[in-house]
Amino acid sequence: MKIMIINGPNLNMLGIREPEIYGKMTLEEMNGIISKEAELLGINLEFFQSNHEGDLIDTIQGCYRTMDGIIINPGAYSHYSYAIRDAISSVSIPTIEVHLSDISNREYFRRTSVIEDVAEKQISGKGIESYIEALHYLNDKVKK
């Protein structure tokens, strides 16, 4: 099984940006932990991070017929990027939307996700465990 993990804008600043909300772990450290869990499950991972909407869309479209699942943290694009929403919808790949913080208990503008209705599931507020739970969910789904 192959899963693409896509991280959107500002996630490259993990460990620096608002550690009281997002924690002190860097994106590289987080990817290392996720990789170890994927290895235990026999999942091949690819990671991608960009601050640019078009690059995220190109990566999602590139998953068509090459990936069994997508885990995406669209960052702030969650709240208004209909283009990313449409890209996810167009590839018809099981996709899980994840967030480190609980977006339902954040600022008003963060409480709505335009991605949620095209993702199979949204997992938020669990820090890195949001990604781990998404890995297990996709693993169980694809192996059925």
C-alpha positions as CSV (number, residue, x, y, z in Angstrom):
1,M,0.0,0.0,0.0
2,K,1.2,3.5,-0.9
3,I,0.0,6.6,0.9
4,M,0.9,10.2,0.2
5,I,1.1,12.6,3.2
6,I,0.5,16.2,2.1
7,N,1.2,19.1,4.4
8,G,0.1,22.6,3.4
9,P,1.2,26.1,4.3
10,N,3.2,26.9,7.4
11,L,3.6,23.3,8.4
12,N,7.3,23.6,7.5
13,M,7.4,26.0,10.5
14,L,6.4,23.4,13.1
15,G,8.4,23.6,16.2
16,I,8.8,27.4,15.7
17,R,5.2,28.6,15.0
18,E,3.0,28.9,18.0
19,P,4.4,25.9,19.9
20,E,1.7,26.3,22.5
21,I,-0.9,25.3,19.8
22,Y,1.1,23.1,17.4
23,G,3.8,21.7,19.7
24,K,7.6,21.8,19.6
25,M,8.1,18.9,17.2
26,T,9.4,19.9,13.7
27,L,7.9,18.6,10.5
28,E,11.0,16.5,9.9
29,E,10.7,14.9,13.4
30,M,7.0,14.3,12.9
31,N,7.6,12.6,9.5
32,G,10.2,10.3,11.1
33,I,7.7,9.1,13.7
34,I,4.9,8.6,11.1
35,S,7.4,6.7,8.9
36,K,8.2,4.3,11.7
37,E,4.5,3.6,12.3
38,A,4.0,3.1,8.5
39,E,6.9,0.7,8.4
40,L,5.3,-1.4,11.2
41,L,2.1,-1.5,9.1
42,G,3.9,-2.3,5.8
43,I,2.8,1.0,4.3
44,N,5.0,2.9,1.8
45,L,4.8,6.6,2.4
46,E,5.7,9.7,0.4
47,F,5.7,13.1,2.0
48,F,5.1,16.5,0.4
49,Q,4.9,20.0,1.9
50,S,4.3,23.2,0.2
51,N,3.1,26.7,1.0
52,H,1.7,27.0,-2.6
53,E,-1.9,26.0,-3.4
54,G,-1.1,24.9,-7.0
55,D,1.8,22.7,-5.9
56,L,-0.6,21.0,-3.5
57,I,-3.2,20.5,-6.2
58,D,-0.5,19.1,-8.6
59,T,0.6,16.6,-5.9
60,I,-3.0,15.5,-5.3
61,Q,-3.6,15.0,-9.0
62,G,-0.3,13.1,-9.2
63,C,-1.7,10.6,-6.7
64,Y,-4.2,9.4,-9.3
65,R,-3.5,5.7,-10.1
66,T,-0.3,5.8,-8.1
67,M,-1.4,6.0,-4.5
68,D,-3.9,4.0,-2.4
69,G,-4.6,6.8,0.0
70,I,-3.9,10.5,0.9
71,I,-3.5,12.0,4.3
72,I,-3.7,15.8,4.0
73,N,-3.3,18.6,6.4
74,P,-4.3,21.6,4.2
75,G,-3.5,24.1,6.9
76,A,-5.4,27.4,6.4
77,Y,-6.4,26.2,2.9
78,S,-8.9,23.9,4.7
79,H,-11.2,26.9,5.3
80,Y,-11.4,28.3,1.8
81,S,-9.7,26.3,-1.0
82,Y,-12.3,25.0,-3.2
83,A,-9.6,24.2,-5.7
84,I,-8.0,21.7,-3.3
85,R,-11.4,20.4,-2.5
86,D,-12.1,19.8,-6.2
87,A,-8.7,18.1,-6.7
88,I,-9.4,15.7,-3.9
89,S,-12.9,15.0,-5.3
90,S,-11.5,14.5,-8.8
91,V,-9.0,11.8,-8.0
92,S,-11.4,9.5,-6.1
93,I,-8.7,8.3,-3.7
94,P,-9.6,7.6,0.0
95,T,-8.5,10.9,1.7
96,I,-8.3,11.7,5.3
97,E,-8.1,15.4,6.4
98,V,-6.0,15.9,9.5
99,H,-5.1,18.8,11.8
100,L,-2.8,19.0,14.7
101,S,-5.1,21.3,16.7
102,D,-8.8,21.1,17.2
103,I,-10.1,23.4,14.5
104,S,-13.6,23.3,15.9
105,N,-12.4,25.0,19.1
106,R,-10.1,27.6,17.4
107,E,-10.8,31.1,15.9
108,Y,-14.2,31.4,14.2
109,F,-12.7,31.4,10.7
110,R,-11.0,28.1,11.3
111,R,-14.1,26.2,12.4
112,T,-15.4,25.4,8.9
113,S,-13.5,23.1,6.5
114,V,-14.5,23.0,2.8
115,I,-12.4,19.8,2.5
116,E,-14.3,17.8,5.1
117,D,-17.2,16.8,2.9
118,V,-14.9,15.3,0.2
119,A,-12.6,13.5,2.7
120,E,-13.6,10.2,4.1
121,K,-12.9,11.4,7.6
122,Q,-11.5,14.4,9.4
123,I,-9.2,13.9,12.4
124,S,-8.2,16.9,14.4
125,G,-6.9,18.0,17.8
126,K,-4.7,15.0,18.5
127,G,-1.3,16.4,17.5
128,I,0.8,13.8,15.6
129,E,-1.8,11.1,16.6
130,S,-4.1,12.7,14.0
131,Y,-1.7,11.4,11.4
132,I,-1.2,8.0,13.1
133,E,-4.9,7.4,13.4
134,A,-5.3,8.3,9.7
135,L,-2.6,5.8,8.8
136,H,-4.4,3.1,10.7
137,Y,-7.8,4.0,9.2
138,L,-6.5,3.8,5.6
139,N,-4.6,0.6,6.4
140,D,-7.8,-1.1,7.7
141,K,-9.9,0.3,4.8
142,V,-7.6,-0.8,2.0
143,K,-6.9,-4.2,3.4
144,K,-10.6,-5.1,3.6
